[in-house]
């Protein structure tokens, strides 16, 4: 077995990867079943569907910072198990209401809030648990394999969602999603942590949130990378996910063309995760900043109304860049932030990266009306491309390397790790320190 894949022999890592794959498979199925459920209700409408989807996302955003505090207080795998059980029960209740024909838009929206809160508790724990399972050079490989497992579950779920709804109906399909959460929880019970940082129990929730914020802002490169990603996501969300379908409808052949482009991007995600398993670079944050220049590549060909095949090729390339970026950033955070505060930093990163995405979605239409679809796409693409080199002008971003961090929370100089994979070398009596996405849990 390749040295990069030896972690698959670790039961805890394998349980985590399996759990995330199963859970994401169910999550990819749920939106299709939910959409047809809401639209077919007596009080159903597009507005009602928007309410249900917004309820879940809003709940997730509101509770994600609390999720960071909870994950830093208690064993992370237990937090994930509890969140999965709550999500499974909420989705099971939704399935029961649909099957018994007692569902309403309001009841489904309330259950979506519960599901979103559970996802908010799950997300910071799931992204910060890997350094307690593996360490050193294999940490990035493990993160790449985790990303690959999640992408695989998403792709398979999206592929079978419509078939399941057609064959068994929306209610039973929601029940399958509920079962996926419970299966995920059972798999997570197989995790055994190799290290557990001391729990930090401050006087209040607000004190712990403040401590997490101090840790998030203590390293300039962390909040700069989050600010860059926030800027990129706002432009990319409006350009690709709003204006992309417009171009596909008007010039490329409609839904089949757009489906082909999204499929190519999904394949790019898988290739990117696979690449990240083996990729090694001394300066991961430098590379991550530059990789954002590849995110908007399909926007330029969409603006030029290029053939579908050409747009699909660049969508594939963008998918590769996105997943390599995500693995590099998560690994760098895991290696440079103290484990006992990592989940809170991850929660601030999640909020900062995606809080303004709805703004990009909302402004895409007005921007295209004022400038034209083509110029709006080119403008968004150019701004995203320029953001990468701009961030690299800052010394704190260029200074981050792939070594192990010192004990000080404010230092940016890393101490190289030593020892065989899986061992946690000691540095000054402290163990060496070591997954965008709000919608992934």
C-alpha positions in Angstrom: 0.0 0.0 0.0 1.3 3.5 -0.9 2.7 5.4 2.1 0.1 8.0 1.4 -2.7 5.5 1.8 -1.5 3.7 4.9 -4.0 5.6 7.0 -6.8 3.5 5.5 -5.5 0.7 7.7 -6.4 2.8 10.7 -9.8 1.8 11.9 -10.7 5.3 13.2 -9.8 7.0 10.0 -11.7 4.4 8.0 -14.8 4.9 10.2 -14.6 8.6 9.8 -14.3 8.4 6.0 -17.1 5.8 5.7 -19.4 7.9 8.0 -18.9 11.1 6.0 -19.4 9.3 2.7 -22.7 7.7 3.8 -24.0 11.0 5.4 -23.2 13.1 2.3 -24.8 10.5 0.1 -28.0 11.0 2.1 -27.6 14.7 2.1 -27.4 14.8 -1.7 -30.6 12.8 -2.0 -32.6 14.9 0.4 -32.9 18.2 -1.6 -34.6 16.4 -4.5 -37.0 14.6 -2.3 -37.7 17.8 -0.3 -38.3 19.9 -3.4 -40.9 17.5 -4.8 -42.5 17.1 -1.4 -43.0 20.8 -0.8 -44.1 21.6 -4.3 -46.8 18.9 -4.1 -48.2 20.0 -0.7 -51.7 21.7 -0.6 -49.9 24.8 0.6 -46.8 24.2 -1.5 -45.2 26.7 -3.8 -41.8 27.8 -4.9 -41.9 30.4 -2.1 -42.6 27.6 0.4 -39.6 25.6 -0.9 -37.4 28.6 -0.6 -38.6 29.0 3.0 -37.7 25.4 3.9 -34.3 25.6 2.3 -33.5 29.0 3.8 -34.6 27.8 7.3 -32.0 25.1 7.2 -29.2 27.3 6.0 -30.1 30.2 8.3 -30.1 27.8 11.3 -26.8 26.4 10.3 -25.2 29.8 10.0 -26.7 30.9 13.4 -25.4 27.8 15.3 -22.1 27.1 13.7 -20.1 29.3 16.1 -21.8 27.4 19.0 -20.7 24.2 17.2 -17.1 25.3 17.4 -17.4 25.9 21.2 -19.1 22.5 21.8 -16.5 20.7 19.7 -13.7 22.3 21.7 -15.4 21.4 25.0 -16.2 17.7 24.4 -14.7 14.8 22.5 -15.3 15.6 18.9 -16.5 12.2 17.8 -19.2 12.2 20.5 -20.3 15.6 19.3 -20.5 14.3 15.7 -22.5 11.2 16.9 -25.0 13.3 18.8 -25.4 15.7 15.9 -26.0 12.8 13.5 -28.6 11.2 15.8 -30.5 14.5 16.1 -30.4 15.1 12.3 -31.5 11.5 11.7 -34.5 11.9 14.1 -35.5 15.2 12.5 -35.3 13.8 9.0 -37.1 10.7 10.1 -39.9 12.9 11.5 -40.1 14.7 8.2 -40.4 11.4 6.3 -43.1 10.2 8.7 -45.1 13.4 8.1 -44.8 13.1 4.4 -45.7 9.4 4.3 -48.7 9.9 6.5 -49.7 13.0 4.5 -49.6 15.3 7.6 -46.7 17.4 6.3 -47.0 21.2 5.8 -44.6 23.8 4.7 -44.3 25.1 8.3 -43.6 21.7 9.8 -41.0 20.9 7.3 -39.4 24.3 7.8 -39.2 23.8 11.5 -37.6 20.4 11.1 -35.2 21.9 8.6 -34.1 24.3 11.3 -33.4 21.4 13.6 -31.5 19.7 10.8 -29.5 22.8 10.1 -28.6 23.3 13.8 -27.4 19.6 13.9 -25.2 20.3 10.9 -23.8 23.4 12.6 -22.7 21.3 15.6 -21.3 18.6 13.3 -19.3 20.7 10.9 -16.6 22.2 13.2 -16.0 18.9 15.0 -15.7 17.0 11.7 -13.2 19.4 10.2 -11.0 19.5 13.4 -11.0 15.9 14.5 -8.4 14.5 12.0 -5.3 15.8 13.9 -6.4 13.6 16.8 -6.3 10.6 14.6 -3.1 11.1 12.5 -0.3 13.6 12.4 2.8 14.6 10.6 3.2 14.2 6.8 0.2 12.0 6.4 -2.3 14.5 7.8 -2.8 16.1 4.3 -3.2 12.6 2.8 -5.9 11.8 5.4 -7.7 15.1 4.7 -7.5 14.4 0.9 -9.0 11.0 1.4 -11.8 12.5 3.6 -12.6 15.1 0.9 -12.6 12.3 -1.7 -15.0 10.2 0.4 -17.3 13.2 0.9 -17.3 14.1 -2.8 -18.0 10.4 -3.7 -21.0 10.3 -1.5 -22.3 13.6 -2.9 -21.9 12.5 -6.5 -23.6 9.1 -6.0 -26.4 10.6 -4.0 -27.1 13.3 -6.6 -27.1 10.6 -9.3 -29.6 8.3 -7.6 -31.8 11.0 -6.0 -34.3 11.4 -8.9 -34.5 7.7 -9.5 -35.3 7.0 -5.8 -38.0 9.7 -5.8 -39.5 8.2 -8.9 -39.4 4.6 -7.7 -40.4 4.8 -4.0 -41.7 8.4 -3.5 -40.5 11.5 -1.7 -41.4 10.2 1.8 -39.4 6.9 1.7 -36.5 8.8 0.1 -36.4 11.2 3.0 -36.5 8.1 5.3 -33.4 6.8 3.5 -31.7 10.2 4.2 -32.6 9.8 7.9 -31.2 6.3 7.9 -27.9 7.6 6.4 -27.5 9.9 9.5 -28.0 7.0 11.9 -25.6 4.7 9.9 -23.1 7.6 10.0 -23.5 7.8 13.8 -23.0 4.1 14.2 -19.8 4.2 12.1 -18.5 7.2 14.1 -18.8 5.1 17.3 -15.8 3.1 16.0 -13.5 6.1 16.3 -10.8 6.0 19.0 -8.9 9.3 19.4 -5.1 9.0 19.7 -4.8 12.3 21.4 -7.3 14.5 23.3 -6.4 18.1 24.1 -7.4 19.4 27.5 -11.0 20.8 27.5 -11.2 24.5 27.9 -14.1 25.3 30.2 -14.4 29.1 30.4 -16.9 31.0 32.6 -19.3 31.5 29.7 -20.2 30.8 26.1 -19.3 34.3 25.2 -15.9 34.0 26.8 -15.2 30.9 24.7 -16.4 32.6 21.6 -14.1 35.6 22.3 -11.2 33.3 22.9 -11.9 31.6 19.6 -12.0 35.0 17.8 -8.7 35.9 19.4 -7.2 32.7 18.1 -8.7 33.3 14.7 -7.2 36.8 14.4 -3.9 35.9 16.1 -2.4 34.8 12.8 -2.7 37.4 10.1 -2.6 34.8 7.3 -5.7 33.0 8.6 -8.1 35.9 8.5 -6.5 37.1 5.2 -7.1 33.8 3.5 -10.7 33.8 4.8 -11.3 37.3 3.6 -9.9 36.3 0.2 -12.2 33.2 0.1 -15.2 35.3 1.1 -14.5 37.7 -1.8 -14.0 34.9 -4.2 -17.1 33.0 -3.1 -19.4 36.0 -3.5 -18.3 36.6 -7.1 -18.1 32.9 -8.0 -21.6 32.1 -6.6 -23.3 34.8 -8.6 -21.2 34.3 -11.7 -21.2 30.5 -12.0 -24.4 29.4 -10.3 -26.7 32.2 -11.4 -25.3 33.5 -14.7 -24.0 30.2 -15.8 -27.4 28.6 -16.2 -28.6 31.8 -18.0 -25.8 31.4 -20.6 -26.5 27.6 -20.9 -30.2 28.2 -21.5 -29.8 31.0 -24.1 -26.7 29.8 -26.0 -25.5 26.3 -25.1 -28.5 24.0 -25.3 -30.2 24.4 -22.0 -30.3 22.0 -19.0 -28.4 19.1 -20.7 -25.5 21.4 -21.4 -25.5 22.8 -17.9 -25.7 19.2 -16.5 -22.6 18.3 -18.5 -20.7 21.3 -17.1 -21.6 20.5 -13.5 -20.7 16.8 -14.1 -17.3 17.8 -15.4 -16.8 20.0 -12.3 -17.8 17.1 -10.0 -15.2 14.9 -11.7 -12.7 17.7 -11.2 -13.5 17.6 -7.5 -12.7 13.9 -7.3 -9.4 14.4 -9.2 -8.5 17.3 -7.0 -9.1 15.3 -3.8 -7.0 12.5 -5.2 -4.2 14.9 -6.2 -4.2 16.4 -2.7 -3.6 12.9 -1.2 -0.1 12.8 -2.9 0.7 16.5 -3.3 3.5 17.9 -1.1 4.6 21.5 -1.1 6.7 23.4 1.3 4.4 26.5 1.1 0.8 25.2 1.1 -0.8 28.6 1.7 1.1 30.2 -1.2 -0.2 27.4 -3.4 -3.7 27.7 -2.0 -3.8 31.5 -2.7 -2.7 30.9 -6.3 -5.2 28.0 -6.8 -8.1 30.5 -6.4 -7.0 31.9 -9.8 -8.3 28.7 -11.3 -11.7 28.9 -9.7 -13.3 31.3 -12.3 -11.8 29.7 -15.5 -15.2 28.6 -16.9 -16.6 32.1 -16.4 -14.5 33.4 -19.3 -15.7 30.8 -21.7 -19.3 31.2 -20.6 -18.9 34.9 -21.3 -17.6 34.1 -24.8 -20.4 31.6 -25.4 -17.8 28.9 -26.2 -18.8 25.3 -27.0 -20.1 23.3 -24.1 -17.1 20.9 -24.3 -14.7 23.7 -23.8 -16.6 25.1 -20.9 -16.8 21.6 -19.4 -13.0 21.2 -19.6 -12.4 24.4 -17.7 -15.1 23.5 -15.2 -13.2 20.3 -14.6 -10.0 22.3 -14.0 -11.8 24.6 -11.6 -13.1 21.6 -9.7 -9.5 20.3 -9.3 -8.3 23.7 -8.0 -11.2 24.0 -5.5 -10.6 20.6 -3.9 -6.8 20.9 -3.7 -7.3 24.4 -2.2 -9.8 23.1 0.5 -7.4 20.2 1.6 -4.4 22.5 1.7 -6.2 25.2 3.8 -7.7 22.7 6.3 -4.4 21.0 6.7 -2.6 24.3 7.3 -5.2 25.3 9.9 -4.9 21.9 11.6 -1.1 22.2 11.8 -0.9 25.7 13.0 -3.8 26.2 15.4 -3.8 24.6 18.9 -6.1 21.5 18.9 -8.1 22.8 21.9 -9.2 25.9 19.9 -9.2 24.4 16.4 -12.9 23.8 16.1 -13.7 27.4 17.1 -11.3 28.7 14.5 -12.8 26.4 11.9 -16.3 27.7 12.8 -15.2 31.3 12.3 -13.5 30.3 9.0 -16.8 28.7 7.8 -18.9 31.8 8.7 -16.4 34.2 7.2 -16.0 32.3 4.0 -19.7 31.9 3.2 -21.7 34.5 5.1 -21.9 36.8 2.1 -22.6 34.2 -0.6 -26.4 35.1 -0.6 -25.3 38.7 -1.5 -23.5 37.4 -4.5 -26.5 35.3 -5.6 -28.8 38.3 -5.1 -26.6 40.8 -7.0 -25.8 38.7 -10.0 -29.1 39.5 -11.7 -28.9 43.3 -11.3 -25.2 43.3 -12.3 -25.9 41.4 -15.5 -28.9 43.7 -16.3 -26.7 46.7 -15.9 -23.5 45.5 -17.6 -24.7 42.6 -19.7 -24.2 38.9 -18.9 -20.8 38.6 -20.7 -19.2 41.7 -19.1 -20.5 40.7 -15.7 -18.9 37.2 -16.0 -15.6 38.6 -17.3 -15.6 41.2 -14.5 -16.2 38.6 -11.8 -13.5 36.3 -13.3 -10.9 39.1 -13.5 -11.5 40.2 -9.9 -11.1 36.6 -8.6 -7.9 36.1 -10.6 -6.4 39.3 -9.2 -7.2 38.3 -5.6 -4.7 35.5 -5.6 -1.5 37.5 -6.3 -2.8 40.3 -4.2 -2.9 38.1 -1.1 0.6 36.9 -1.8 2.0 40.4 -1.5 1.6 40.0 2.3 4.6 38.5 4.1 2.4 36.6 6.7 0.8 34.6 3.8 4.2 33.8 2.2 5.8 32.8 5.5 3.5 29.8 6.3 5.3 26.6 5.6 4.5 22.9 6.0 6.4 22.4 9.3 4.9 21.9 12.7 4.0 25.0 14.8 5.5 26.1 18.1 3.5 26.3 21.3 2.9 30.0 21.0 -0.5 30.9 19.5 0.8 34.1 17.9 4.0 32.8 16.4 4.1 32.1 12.6 7.3 30.1 12.6 6.8 26.3 12.3 8.9 23.5 13.7 9.3 20.6 11.3 7.6 17.4 12.5 9.7 14.2 13.0 9.0 10.5 13.6 7.0 7.9 11.7 3.5 8.6 10.4 0.8 8.3 13.1 3.1 9.2 16.0 2.8 12.6 17.7 6.3 13.9 18.3 6.7 16.1 21.3 7.9 19.7 21.0 8.4 21.5 24.2 6.2 19.0 26.0 3.2 19.8 23.7 1.9 17.4 21.0 2.6 18.5 17.4 -0.5 20.0 15.9 -1.9 18.6 12.7 -12.8 20.2 6.0 -16.4 24.7 2.6 -18.4 24.1 3.9 -21.5 25.0 5.4 -23.6 22.8 3.1 -21.5 19.7 3.4 -22.8 18.4 6.7 
